[in-house]
Amino acid sequence: MDEKHRFVFLLRDVEGLSVKETAEALDLSEVNVKVRLLRTRLQLREQLTRTLGDPDRRLVKTQDHSH
């Protein structure tokens, strides 16, 4: 995850700041905070699913090269 997405995630989901507070802290619009947070959560979910989860529930299907 790149830095611009990591900071939004940390401030919102780890530190518990509001969207408005996060936007002010990072000098972003509230819409930009929401978009970055959504993208980060989707990316994290995919990484965790790839590592720990059921392949059939992935957002992005990968081809099985074992055949």
CHARMM-style PDB file with segment names, atoms N, HN, CA, C and O in Angstrom:
ATOM      1  N   MET     1       0.855  -1.172   0.000  1.00  0.00      PROA
ATOM      2  CA  MET     1       0.000   0.000   0.000  1.00  0.00      PROA
ATOM      3  C   MET     1       0.901   1.235   0.000  1.00  0.00      PROA
ATOM      4  O   MET     1       1.854   1.322   0.774  1.00  0.00      PROA
ATOM      5  N   ASP     2       0.588   2.172  -0.866  1.00  0.00      PROA
ATOM      6  HN  ASP     2      -0.187   2.101  -1.495  1.00  0.00      PROA
ATOM      7  CA  ASP     2       1.437   3.357  -0.927  1.00  0.00      PROA
ATOM      8  C   ASP     2       1.136   4.308   0.235  1.00  0.00      PROA
ATOM      9  O   ASP     2       0.130   4.172   0.931  1.00  0.00      PROA
ATOM     10  N   GLU     3       2.020   5.254   0.416  1.00  0.00      PROA
ATOM     11  HN  GLU     3       2.837   5.364  -0.150  1.00  0.00      PROA
ATOM     12  CA  GLU     3       1.958   6.150   1.563  1.00  0.00      PROA
ATOM     13  C   GLU     3       0.660   6.951   1.640  1.00  0.00      PROA
ATOM     14  O   GLU     3       0.091   7.100   2.721  1.00  0.00      PROA
ATOM     15  N   LYS     4       0.187   7.468   0.508  1.00  0.00      PROA
ATOM     16  HN  LYS     4       0.649   7.348  -0.371  1.00  0.00      PROA
ATOM     17  CA  LYS     4      -1.019   8.315   0.537  1.00  0.00      PROA
ATOM     18  C   LYS     4      -2.239   7.532   1.001  1.00  0.00      PROA
ATOM     19  O   LYS     4      -3.123   8.094   1.645  1.00  0.00      PROA
ATOM     20  N   HSD     5      -2.298   6.256   0.686  1.00  0.00      PROA
ATOM     21  HN  HSD     5      -1.579   5.798   0.163  1.00  0.00      PROA
ATOM     22  CA  HSD     5      -3.408   5.429   1.145  1.00  0.00      PROA
ATOM     23  C   HSD     5      -3.194   4.968   2.584  1.00  0.00      PROA
ATOM     24  O   HSD     5      -4.147   4.886   3.359  1.00  0.00      PROA
ATOM     25  N   ARG     6      -1.958   4.669   2.937  1.00  0.00      PROA
ATOM     26  HN  ARG     6      -1.185   4.736   2.307  1.00  0.00      PROA
ATOM     27  CA  ARG     6      -1.643   4.210   4.287  1.00  0.00      PROA
ATOM     28  C   ARG     6      -2.014   5.262   5.334  1.00  0.00      PROA
ATOM     29  O   ARG     6      -2.588   4.929   6.371  1.00  0.00      PROA
ATOM     30  N   PHE     7      -1.686   6.535   5.066  1.00  0.00      PROA
ATOM     31  HN  PHE     7      -1.220   6.806   4.224  1.00  0.00      PROA
ATOM     32  CA  PHE     7      -1.994   7.585   6.041  1.00  0.00      PROA
ATOM     33  C   PHE     7      -3.492   7.733   6.271  1.00  0.00      PROA
ATOM     34  O   PHE     7      -3.932   7.898   7.409  1.00  0.00      PROA
ATOM     35  N   VAL     8      -4.276   7.676   5.201  1.00  0.00      PROA
ATOM     36  HN  VAL     8      -3.919   7.542   4.277  1.00  0.00      PROA
ATOM     37  CA  VAL     8      -5.733   7.779   5.353  1.00  0.00      PROA
ATOM     38  C   VAL     8      -6.251   6.604   6.185  1.00  0.00      PROA
ATOM     39  O   VAL     8      -7.053   6.792   7.099  1.00  0.00      PROA
ATOM     40  N   PHE     9      -5.794   5.409   5.869  1.00  0.00      PROA
ATOM     41  HN  PHE     9      -5.142   5.257   5.126  1.00  0.00      PROA
ATOM     42  CA  PHE     9      -6.220   4.223   6.619  1.00  0.00      PROA
ATOM     43  C   PHE     9      -5.844   4.339   8.096  1.00  0.00      PROA
ATOM     44  O   PHE     9      -6.666   4.071   8.972  1.00  0.00      PROA
ATOM     45  N   LEU    10      -4.613   4.734   8.366  1.00  0.00      PROA
ATOM     46  HN  LEU    10      -3.945   4.952   7.654  1.00  0.00      PROA
ATOM     47  CA  LEU    10      -4.166   4.839   9.756  1.00  0.00      PROA
ATOM     48  C   LEU    10      -4.974   5.871  10.542  1.00  0.00      PROA
ATOM     49  O   LEU    10      -5.384   5.614  11.674  1.00  0.00      PROA
ATOM     50  N   LEU    11      -5.196   7.024   9.945  1.00  0.00      PROA
ATOM     51  HN  LEU    11      -4.863   7.232   9.025  1.00  0.00      PROA
ATOM     52  CA  LEU    11      -5.934   8.065  10.657  1.00  0.00      PROA
ATOM     53  C   LEU    11      -7.402   7.697  10.872  1.00  0.00      PROA
ATOM     54  O   LEU    11      -7.947   7.923  11.952  1.00  0.00      PROA
ATOM     55  N   ARG    12      -8.040   7.133   9.853  1.00  0.00      PROA
ATOM     56  HN  ARG    12      -7.598   6.949   8.976  1.00  0.00      PROA
ATOM     57  CA  ARG    12      -9.458   6.788   9.956  1.00  0.00      PROA
ATOM     58  C   ARG    12      -9.687   5.509  10.758  1.00  0.00      PROA
ATOM     59  O   ARG    12     -10.407   5.522  11.756  1.00  0.00      PROA
ATOM     60  N   ASP    13      -9.081   4.414  10.329  1.00  0.00      PROA
ATOM     61  HN  ASP    13      -8.496   4.404   9.519  1.00  0.00      PROA
ATOM     62  CA  ASP    13      -9.427   3.107  10.887  1.00  0.00      PROA
ATOM     63  C   ASP    13      -8.608   2.715  12.110  1.00  0.00      PROA
ATOM     64  O   ASP    13      -9.067   1.914  12.925  1.00  0.00      PROA
ATOM     65  N   VAL    14      -7.421   3.257  12.251  1.00  0.00      PROA
ATOM     66  HN  VAL    14      -7.048   3.907  11.589  1.00  0.00      PROA
ATOM     67  CA  VAL    14      -6.604   2.913  13.415  1.00  0.00      PROA
ATOM     68  C   VAL    14      -6.758   3.966  14.511  1.00  0.00      PROA
ATOM     69  O   VAL    14      -7.015   3.631  15.668  1.00  0.00      PROA
ATOM     70  N   GLU    15      -6.602   5.236  14.144  1.00  0.00      PROA
ATOM     71  HN  GLU    15      -6.394   5.508  13.205  1.00  0.00      PROA
ATOM     72  CA  GLU    15      -6.677   6.317  15.123  1.00  0.00      PROA
ATOM     73  C   GLU    15      -8.110   6.776  15.405  1.00  0.00      PROA
ATOM     74  O   GLU    15      -8.368   7.391  16.440  1.00  0.00      PROA
ATOM     75  N   GLY    16      -9.042   6.482  14.492  1.00  0.00      PROA
ATOM     76  HN  GLY    16      -8.832   5.982  13.652  1.00  0.00      PROA
ATOM     77  CA  GLY    16     -10.443   6.803  14.731  1.00  0.00      PROA
ATOM     78  C   GLY    16     -10.856   8.232  14.413  1.00  0.00      PROA
ATOM     79  O   GLY    16     -11.899   8.687  14.883  1.00  0.00      PROA
ATOM     80  N   LEU    17     -10.062   8.947  13.627  1.00  0.00      PROA
ATOM     81  HN  LEU    17      -9.215   8.577  13.246  1.00  0.00      PROA
ATOM     82  CA  LEU    17     -10.449  10.304  13.241  1.00  0.00      PROA
ATOM     83  C   LEU    17     -11.649  10.256  12.298  1.00  0.00      PROA
ATOM     84  O   LEU    17     -11.869   9.265  11.601  1.00  0.00      PROA
ATOM     85  N   SER    18     -12.407  11.322  12.289  1.00  0.00      PROA
ATOM     86  HN  SER    18     -12.228  12.127  12.855  1.00  0.00      PROA
ATOM     87  CA  SER    18     -13.530  11.436  11.359  1.00  0.00      PROA
ATOM     88  C   SER    18     -12.995  11.706   9.955  1.00  0.00      PROA
ATOM     89  O   SER    18     -11.812  11.996   9.773  1.00  0.00      PROA
ATOM     90  N   VAL    19     -13.881  11.607   8.968  1.00  0.00      PROA
ATOM     91  HN  VAL    19     -14.842  11.372   9.116  1.00  0.00      PROA
ATOM     92  CA  VAL    19     -13.495  11.933   7.597  1.00  0.00      PROA
ATOM     93  C   VAL    19     -13.031  13.385   7.536  1.00  0.00      PROA
ATOM     94  O   VAL    19     -12.023  13.695   6.901  1.00  0.00      PROA
ATOM     95  N   LYS    20     -13.764  14.262   8.193  1.00  0.00      PROA
ATOM     96  HN  LYS    20     -14.583  14.010   8.708  1.00  0.00      PROA
ATOM     97  CA  LYS    20     -13.415  15.684   8.184  1.00  0.00      PROA
ATOM     98  C   LYS    20     -12.047  15.917   8.831  1.00  0.00      PROA
ATOM     99  O   LYS    20     -11.220  16.649   8.287  1.00  0.00      PROA
ATOM    100  N   GLU    21     -11.811  15.306   9.972  1.00  0.00      PROA
ATOM    101  HN  GLU    21     -12.482  14.711  10.414  1.00  0.00      PROA
ATOM    102  CA  GLU    21     -10.528  15.465  10.667  1.00  0.00      PROA
ATOM    103  C   GLU    21      -9.374  14.905   9.831  1.00  0.00      PROA
ATOM    104  O   GLU    21      -8.300  15.502   9.768  1.00  0.00      PROA
ATOM    105  N   THR    22      -9.601  13.778   9.202  1.00  0.00      PROA
ATOM    106  HN  THR    22     -10.474  13.294   9.253  1.00  0.00      PROA
ATOM    107  CA  THR    22      -8.579  13.173   8.348  1.00  0.00      PROA
ATOM    108  C   THR    22      -8.268  14.083   7.169  1.00  0.00      PROA
ATOM    109  O   THR    22      -7.107  14.302   6.825  1.00  0.00      PROA
ATOM    110  N   ALA    23      -9.319  14.608   6.559  1.00  0.00      PROA
ATOM    111  HN  ALA    23     -10.263  14.431   6.839  1.00  0.00      PROA
ATOM    112  CA  ALA    23      -9.139  15.515   5.417  1.00  0.00      PROA
ATOM    113  C   ALA    23      -8.331  16.739   5.830  1.00  0.00      PROA
ATOM    114  O   ALA    23      -7.425  17.158   5.109  1.00  0.00      PROA
ATOM    115  N   GLU    24      -8.651  17.310   6.975  1.00  0.00      PROA
ATOM    116  HN  GLU    24      -9.387  16.970   7.560  1.00  0.00      PROA
ATOM    117  CA  GLU    24      -7.923  18.493   7.451  1.00  0.00      PROA
ATOM    118  C   GLU    24      -6.465  18.157   7.766  1.00  0.00      PROA
ATOM    119  O   GLU    24      -5.566  18.929   7.434  1.00  0.00      PROA
ATOM    120  N   ALA    25      -6.230  17.022   8.399  1.00  0.00      PROA
ATOM    121  HN  ALA    25      -6.961  16.394   8.669  1.00  0.00      PROA
ATOM    122  CA  ALA    25      -4.873  16.627   8.780  1.00  0.00      PROA
ATOM    123  C   ALA    25      -3.984  16.394   7.559  1.00  0.00      PROA
ATOM    124  O   ALA    25      -2.785  16.673   7.596  1.00  0.00      PROA
ATOM    125  N   LEU    26      -4.577  15.882   6.477  1.00  0.00      PROA
ATOM    126  HN  LEU    26      -5.550  15.655   6.447  1.00  0.00      PROA
ATOM    127  CA  LEU    26      -3.798  15.538   5.288  1.00  0.00      PROA
ATOM    128  C   LEU    26      -3.959  16.552   4.163  1.00  0.00      PROA
ATOM    129  O   LEU    26      -3.414  16.372   3.074  1.00  0.00      PROA
ATOM    130  N   ASP    27      -4.705  17.615   4.429  1.00  0.00      PROA
ATOM    131  HN  ASP    27      -5.148  17.762   5.313  1.00  0.00      PROA
ATOM    132  CA  ASP    27      -4.959  18.657   3.433  1.00  0.00      PROA
ATOM    133  C   ASP    27      -5.584  18.070   2.155  1.00  0.00      PROA
ATOM    134  O   ASP    27      -5.133  18.327   1.039  1.00  0.00      PROA
ATOM    135  N   LEU    28      -6.629  17.280   2.368  1.00  0.00      PROA
ATOM    136  HN  LEU    28      -6.996  17.071   3.274  1.00  0.00      PROA
ATOM    137  CA  LEU    28      -7.369  16.652   1.271  1.00  0.00      PROA
ATOM    138  C   LEU    28      -8.834  17.045   1.373  1.00  0.00      PROA
ATOM    139  O   LEU    28      -9.284  17.553   2.400  1.00  0.00      PROA
ATOM    140  N   SER    29      -9.575  16.803   0.294  1.00  0.00      PROA
ATOM    141  HN  SER    29      -9.210  16.390  -0.540  1.00  0.00      PROA
ATOM    142  CA  SER    29     -11.028  16.965   0.378  1.00  0.00      PROA
ATOM    143  C   SER    29     -11.607  15.740   1.089  1.00  0.00      PROA
ATOM    144  O   SER    29     -10.982  14.680   1.127  1.00  0.00      PROA
ATOM    145  N   GLU    30     -12.797  15.898   1.644  1.00  0.00      PROA
ATOM    146  HN  GLU    30     -13.305  16.759   1.613  1.00  0.00      PROA
ATOM    147  CA  GLU    30     -13.444  14.767   2.301  1.00  0.00      PROA
ATOM    148  C   GLU    30     -13.741  13.658   1.293  1.00  0.00      PROA
ATOM    149  O   GLU    30     -13.637  12.478   1.628  1.00  0.00      PROA
ATOM    150  N   VAL    31     -14.107  14.017   0.076  1.00  0.00      PROA
ATOM    151  HN  VAL    31     -14.193  14.976  -0.197  1.00  0.00      PROA
ATOM    152  CA  VAL    31     -14.363  13.029  -0.970  1.00  0.00      PROA
ATOM    153  C   VAL    31     -13.095  12.222  -1.258  1.00  0.00      PROA
ATOM    154  O   VAL    31     -13.152  11.003  -1.415  1.00  0.00      PROA
ATOM    155  N   ASN    32     -11.959  12.904  -1.325  1.00  0.00      PROA
ATOM    156  HN  ASN    32     -11.912  13.895  -1.197  1.00  0.00      PROA
ATOM    157  CA  ASN    32     -10.700  12.221  -1.586  1.00  0.00      PROA
ATOM    158  C   ASN    32     -10.364  11.252  -0.461  1.00  0.00      PROA
ATOM    159  O   ASN    32      -9.871  10.154  -0.718  1.00  0.00      PROA
ATOM    160  N   VAL    33     -10.623  11.640   0.767  1.00  0.00      PROA
ATOM    161  HN  VAL    33     -11.024  12.532   0.976  1.00  0.00      PROA
ATOM    162  CA  VAL    33     -10.394  10.738   1.903  1.00  0.00      PROA
ATOM    163  C   VAL    33     -11.248   9.484   1.749  1.00  0.00      PROA
ATOM    164  O   VAL    33     -10.759   8.371   1.942  1.00  0.00      PROA
ATOM    165  N   LYS    34     -12.514   9.661   1.404  1.00  0.00      PROA
ATOM    166  HN  LYS    34     -12.910  10.565   1.247  1.00  0.00      PROA
ATOM    167  CA  LYS    34     -13.421   8.516   1.261  1.00  0.00      PROA
ATOM    168  C   LYS    34     -12.973   7.586   0.135  1.00  0.00      PROA
ATOM    169  O   LYS    34     -13.004   6.365   0.288  1.00  0.00      PROA
ATOM    170  N   VAL    35     -12.560   8.156  -0.984  1.00  0.00      PROA
ATOM    171  HN  VAL    35     -12.535   9.148  -1.108  1.00  0.00      PROA
ATOM    172  CA  VAL    35     -12.108   7.340  -2.116  1.00  0.00      PROA
ATOM    173  C   VAL    35     -10.845   6.566  -1.752  1.00  0.00      PROA
ATOM    174  O   VAL    35     -10.747   5.369  -2.020  1.00  0.00      PROA
ATOM    175  N   ARG    36      -9.891   7.244  -1.148  1.00  0.00      PROA
ATOM    176  HN  ARG    36      -9.971   8.217  -0.931  1.00  0.00      PROA
ATOM    177  CA  ARG    36      -8.650   6.559  -0.762  1.00  0.00      PROA
ATOM    178  C   ARG    36      -8.914   5.459   0.256  1.00  0.00      PROA
ATOM    179  O   ARG    36      -8.325   4.380   0.185  1.00  0.00      PROA
ATOM    180  N   LEU    37      -9.802   5.740   1.202  1.00  0.00      PROA
ATOM    181  HN  LEU    37     -10.280   6.616   1.260  1.00  0.00      PROA
ATOM    182  CA  LEU    37     -10.112   4.740   2.216  1.00  0.00      PROA
ATOM    183  C   LEU    37     -10.796   3.525   1.593  1.00  0.00      PROA
ATOM    184  O   LEU    37     -10.473   2.389   1.942  1.00  0.00      PROA
ATOM    185  N   LEU    38     -11.717   3.747   0.694  1.00  0.00      PROA
ATOM    186  HN  LEU    38     -11.980   4.669   0.411  1.00  0.00      PROA
ATOM    187  CA  LEU    38     -12.390   2.637   0.017  1.00  0.00      PROA
ATOM    188  C   LEU    38     -11.381   1.783  -0.743  1.00  0.00      PROA
ATOM    189  O   LEU    38     -11.386   0.557  -0.624  1.00  0.00      PROA
ATOM    190  N   ARG    39     -10.527   2.422  -1.513  1.00  0.00      PROA
ATOM    191  HN  ARG    39     -10.523   3.417  -1.609  1.00  0.00      PROA
ATOM    192  CA  ARG    39      -9.518   1.680  -2.283  1.00  0.00      PROA
ATOM    193  C   ARG    39      -8.587   0.891  -1.371  1.00  0.00      PROA
ATOM    194  O   ARG    39      -8.230  -0.248  -1.670  1.00  0.00      PROA
ATOM    195  N   THR    40      -8.200   1.502  -0.261  1.00  0.00      PROA
ATOM    196  HN  THR    40      -8.491   2.428  -0.017  1.00  0.00      PROA
ATOM    197  CA  THR    40      -7.300   0.837   0.677  1.00  0.00      PROA
ATOM    198  C   THR    40      -7.974  -0.366   1.309  1.00  0.00      PROA
ATOM    199  O   THR    40      -7.369  -1.434   1.413  1.00  0.00      PROA
ATOM    200  N   ARG    41      -9.222  -0.204   1.734  1.00  0.00      PROA
ATOM    201  HN  ARG    41      -9.713   0.663   1.650  1.00  0.00      PROA
ATOM    202  CA  ARG    41      -9.935  -1.329   2.347  1.00  0.00      PROA
ATOM    203  C   ARG    41     -10.110  -2.477   1.358  1.00  0.00      PROA
ATOM    204  O   ARG    41      -9.953  -3.640   1.728  1.00  0.00      PROA
ATOM    205  N   LEU    42     -10.429  -2.164   0.114  1.00  0.00      PROA
ATOM    206  HN  LEU    42     -10.556  -1.219  -0.187  1.00  0.00      PROA
ATOM    207  CA  LEU    42     -10.571  -3.214  -0.904  1.00  0.00      PROA
ATOM    208  C   LEU    42      -9.242  -3.935  -1.136  1.00  0.00      PROA
ATOM    209  O   LEU    42      -9.202  -5.160  -1.252  1.00  0.00      PROA
ATOM    210  N   GLN    43      -8.165  -3.166  -1.202  1.00  0.00      PROA
ATOM    211  HN  GLN    43      -8.197  -2.171  -1.108  1.00  0.00      PROA
ATOM    212  CA  GLN    43      -6.844  -3.749  -1.407  1.00  0.00      PROA
ATOM    213  C   GLN    43      -6.456  -4.642  -0.224  1.00  0.00      PROA
ATOM    214  O   GLN    43      -5.938  -5.742  -0.416  1.00  0.00      PROA
ATOM    215  N   LEU    44      -6.706  -4.169   0.983  1.00  0.00      PROA
ATOM    216  HN  LEU    44      -7.127  -3.276   1.139  1.00  0.00      PROA
ATOM    217  CA  LEU    44      -6.387  -4.966   2.166  1.00  0.00      PROA
ATOM    218  C   LEU    44      -7.215  -6.242   2.205  1.00  0.00      PROA
ATOM    219  O   LEU    44      -6.702  -7.315   2.521  1.00  0.00      PROA
ATOM    220  N   ARG    45      -8.498  -6.119   1.881  1.00  0.00      PROA
ATOM    221  HN  ARG    45      -8.915  -5.247   1.624  1.00  0.00      PROA
ATOM    222  CA  ARG    45      -9.362  -7.297   1.878  1.00  0.00      PROA
ATOM    223  C   ARG    45      -8.856  -8.333   0.876  1.00  0.00      PROA
ATOM    224  O   ARG    45      -8.827  -9.529   1.168  1.00  0.00      PROA
ATOM    225  N   GLU    46      -8.462  -7.872  -0.291  1.00  0.00      PROA
ATOM    226  HN  GLU    46      -8.485  -6.901  -0.528  1.00  0.00      PROA
ATOM    227  CA  GLU    46      -7.956  -8.800  -1.307  1.00  0.00      PROA
ATOM    228  C   GLU    46      -6.654  -9.459  -0.843  1.00  0.00      PROA
ATOM    229  O   GLU    46      -6.466 -10.662  -1.029  1.00  0.00      PROA
ATOM    230  N   GLN    47      -5.765  -8.680  -0.246  1.00  0.00      PROA
ATOM    231  HN  GLN    47      -5.918  -7.704  -0.095  1.00  0.00      PROA
ATOM    232  CA  GLN    47      -4.501  -9.251   0.239  1.00  0.00      PROA
ATOM    233  C   GLN    47      -4.746 -10.278   1.335  1.00  0.00      PROA
ATOM    234  O   GLN    47      -4.122 -11.339   1.346  1.00  0.00      PROA
ATOM    235  N   LEU    48      -5.653  -9.965   2.257  1.00  0.00      PROA
ATOM    236  HN  LEU    48      -6.160  -9.103   2.248  1.00  0.00      PROA
ATOM    237  CA  LEU    48      -5.955 -10.904   3.331  1.00  0.00      PROA
ATOM    238  C   LEU    48      -6.651 -12.151   2.810  1.00  0.00      PROA
ATOM    239  O   LEU    48      -6.367 -13.258   3.269  1.00  0.00      PROA
ATOM    240  N   THR    49      -7.555 -11.983   1.859  1.00  0.00      PROA
ATOM    241  HN  THR    49      -7.785 -11.084   1.486  1.00  0.00      PROA
ATOM    242  CA  THR    49      -8.234 -13.128   1.265  1.00  0.00      PROA
ATOM    243  C   THR    49      -7.241 -14.005   0.532  1.00  0.00      PROA
ATOM    244  O   THR    49      -7.304 -15.231   0.624  1.00  0.00      PROA
ATOM    245  N   ARG    50      -6.331 -13.391  -0.190  1.00  0.00      PROA
ATOM    246  HN  ARG    50      -6.280 -12.395  -0.265  1.00  0.00      PROA
ATOM    247  CA  ARG    50      -5.320 -14.156  -0.926  1.00  0.00      PROA
ATOM    248  C   ARG    50      -4.460 -14.966   0.042  1.00  0.00      PROA
ATOM    249  O   ARG    50      -4.096 -16.108  -0.242  1.00  0.00      PROA
ATOM    250  N   THR    51      -4.143 -14.371   1.173  1.00  0.00      PROA
ATOM    251  HN  THR    51      -4.438 -13.444   1.404  1.00  0.00      PROA
ATOM    252  CA  THR    51      -3.269 -15.022   2.135  1.00  0.00      PROA
ATOM    253  C   THR    51      -4.006 -16.019   3.024  1.00  0.00      PROA
ATOM    254  O   THR    51      -3.503 -17.110   3.292  1.00  0.00      PROA
ATOM    255  N   LEU    52      -5.205 -15.639   3.482  1.00  0.00      PROA
ATOM    256  HN  LEU    52      -5.614 -14.753   3.264  1.00  0.00      PROA
ATOM    257  CA  LEU    52      -5.878 -16.425   4.517  1.00  0.00      PROA
ATOM    258  C   LEU    52      -7.220 -17.017   4.120  1.00  0.00      PROA
ATOM    259  O   LEU    52      -7.712 -17.931   4.783  1.00  0.00      PROA
ATOM    260  N   GLY    53      -7.819 -16.512   3.053  1.00  0.00      PROA
ATOM    261  HN  GLY    53      -7.420 -15.770   2.514  1.00  0.00      PROA
ATOM    262  CA  GLY    53      -9.217 -16.827   2.803  1.00  0.00      PROA
ATOM    263  C   GLY    53      -9.486 -17.843   1.730  1.00  0.00      PROA
ATOM    264  O   GLY    53      -8.582 -18.465   1.173  1.00  0.00      PROA
ATOM    265  N   ASP    54     -10.753 -17.987   1.462  1.00  0.00      PROA
ATOM    266  HN  ASP    54     -11.488 -17.482   1.915  1.00  0.00      PROA
ATOM    267  CA  ASP    54     -11.294 -18.899   0.461  1.00  0.00      PROA
ATOM    268  C   ASP    54     -11.127 -18.284  -0.924  1.00  0.00      PROA
ATOM    269  O   ASP    54     -11.646 -17.195  -1.171  1.00  0.00      PROA
ATOM    270  N   PRO    55     -10.424 -18.944  -1.825  1.00  0.00      PROA
ATOM    271  CA  PRO    55     -10.201 -18.389  -3.167  1.00  0.00      PROA
ATOM    272  C   PRO    55     -11.488 -18.092  -3.928  1.00  0.00      PROA
ATOM    273  O   PRO    55     -11.509 -17.200  -4.777  1.00  0.00      PROA
ATOM    274  N   ASP    56     -12.557 -18.820  -3.640  1.00  0.00      PROA
ATOM    275  HN  ASP    56     -12.541 -19.544  -2.950  1.00  0.00      PROA
ATOM    276  CA  ASP    56     -13.830 -18.593  -4.337  1.00  0.00      PROA
ATOM    277  C   ASP    56     -14.510 -17.292  -3.936  1.00  0.00      PROA
ATOM    278  O   ASP    56     -15.444 -16.860  -4.611  1.00  0.00      PROA
ATOM    279  N   ARG    57     -14.070 -16.661  -2.864  1.00  0.00      PROA
ATOM    280  HN  ARG    57     -13.311 -17.012  -2.316  1.00  0.00      PROA
ATOM    281  CA  ARG    57     -14.686 -15.412  -2.407  1.00  0.00      PROA
ATOM    282  C   ARG    57     -13.850 -14.192  -2.738  1.00  0.00      PROA
ATOM    283  O   ARG    57     -14.152 -13.099  -2.259  1.00  0.00      PROA
ATOM    284  N   ARG    58     -12.812 -14.341  -3.539  1.00  0.00      PROA
ATOM    285  HN  ARG    58     -12.566 -15.228  -3.929  1.00  0.00      PROA
ATOM    286  CA  ARG    58     -11.944 -13.226  -3.904  1.00  0.00      PROA
ATOM    287  C   ARG    58     -12.659 -12.247  -4.810  1.00  0.00      PROA
ATOM    288  O   ARG    58     -13.515 -12.633  -5.605  1.00  0.00      PROA
ATOM    289  N   LEU    59     -12.305 -10.976  -4.688  1.00  0.00      PROA
ATOM    290  HN  LEU    59     -11.609 -10.662  -4.042  1.00  0.00      PROA
ATOM    291  CA  LEU    59     -12.845  -9.949  -5.581  1.00  0.00      PROA
ATOM    292  C   LEU    59     -12.269 -10.103  -6.977  1.00  0.00      PROA
ATOM    293  O   LEU    59     -12.977  -9.961  -7.974  1.00  0.00      PROA
ATOM    294  N   VAL    60     -10.993 -10.391  -7.035  1.00  0.00      PROA
ATOM    295  HN  VAL    60     -10.419 -10.507  -6.225  1.00  0.00      PROA
ATOM    296  CA  VAL    60     -10.315 -10.561  -8.310  1.00  0.00      PROA
ATOM    297  C   VAL    60      -9.910 -12.014  -8.430  1.00  0.00      PROA
ATOM    298  O   VAL    60      -9.087 -12.509  -7.660  1.00  0.00      PROA
ATOM    299  N   LYS    61     -10.489 -12.687  -9.392  1.00  0.00      PROA
ATOM    300  HN  LYS    61     -11.158 -12.286 -10.017  1.00  0.00      PROA
ATOM    301  CA  LYS    61     -10.195 -14.112  -9.574  1.00  0.00      PROA
ATOM    302  C   LYS    61      -8.829 -14.265 -10.231  1.00  0.00      PROA
ATOM    303  O   LYS    61      -8.504 -13.554 -11.181  1.00  0.00      PROA
ATOM    304  N   THR    62      -8.045 -15.186  -9.725  1.00  0.00      PROA
ATOM    305  HN  THR    62      -8.310 -15.765  -8.953  1.00  0.00      PROA
ATOM    306  CA  THR    62      -6.756 -15.495 -10.336  1.00  0.00      PROA
ATOM    307  C   THR    62      -6.841 -16.863 -10.968  1.00  0.00      PROA
ATOM    308  O   THR    62      -7.569 -17.731 -10.486  1.00  0.00      PROA
ATOM    309  N   GLN    63      -6.111 -17.059 -12.031  1.00  0.00      PROA
ATOM    310  HN  GLN    63      -5.519 -16.354 -12.423  1.00  0.00      PROA
ATOM    311  CA  GLN    63      -6.135 -18.349 -12.706  1.00  0.00      PROA
ATOM    312  C   GLN    63      -5.311 -19.343 -11.941  1.00  0.00      PROA
ATOM    313  O   GLN    63      -4.246 -19.020 -11.415  1.00  0.00      PROA
ATOM    314  N   ASP    64      -5.806 -20.547 -11.884  1.00  0.00      PROA
ATOM    315  HN  ASP    64      -6.671 -20.809 -12.312  1.00  0.00      PROA
ATOM    316  CA  ASP    64      -5.091 -21.644 -11.232  1.00  0.00      PROA
ATOM    317  C   ASP    64      -4.185 -22.281 -12.279  1.00  0.00      PROA
ATOM    318  O   ASP    64      -4.666 -22.837 -13.266  1.00  0.00      PROA
ATOM    319  N   HSD    65      -2.892 -22.200 -12.068  1.00  0.00      PROA
ATOM    320  HN  HSD    65      -2.501 -21.748 -11.266  1.00  0.00      PROA
ATOM    321  CA  HSD    65      -1.914 -22.715 -13.028  1.00  0.00      PROA
ATOM    322  C   HSD    65      -1.447 -24.123 -12.662  1.00  0.00      PROA
ATOM    323  O   HSD    65      -0.441 -24.586 -13.198  1.00  0.00      PROA
ATOM    324  N   SER    66      -2.139 -24.803 -11.778  1.00  0.00      PROA
ATOM    325  HN  SER    66      -2.956 -24.426 -11.342  1.00  0.00      PROA
ATOM    326  CA  SER    66      -1.693 -26.124 -11.345  1.00  0.00      PROA
ATOM    327  C   SER    66      -2.164 -27.234 -12.261  1.00  0.00      PROA
ATOM    328  O   SER    66      -1.737 -28.377 -12.095  1.00  0.00      PROA
ATOM    329  N   HSD    67      -3.035 -26.941 -13.229  1.00  0.00      PROA
ATOM    330  HN  HSD    67      -3.382 -26.013 -13.364  1.00  0.00      PROA
ATOM    331  CA  HSD    67      -3.539 -27.985 -14.126  1.00  0.00      PROA
ATOM    332  C   HSD    67      -2.660 -28.174 -15.313  1.00  0.00      PROA
ATOM    333  OT1 HSD    67      -2.945 -29.016 -16.164  1.00  0.00      PROA
TER     334      HSD     67
END
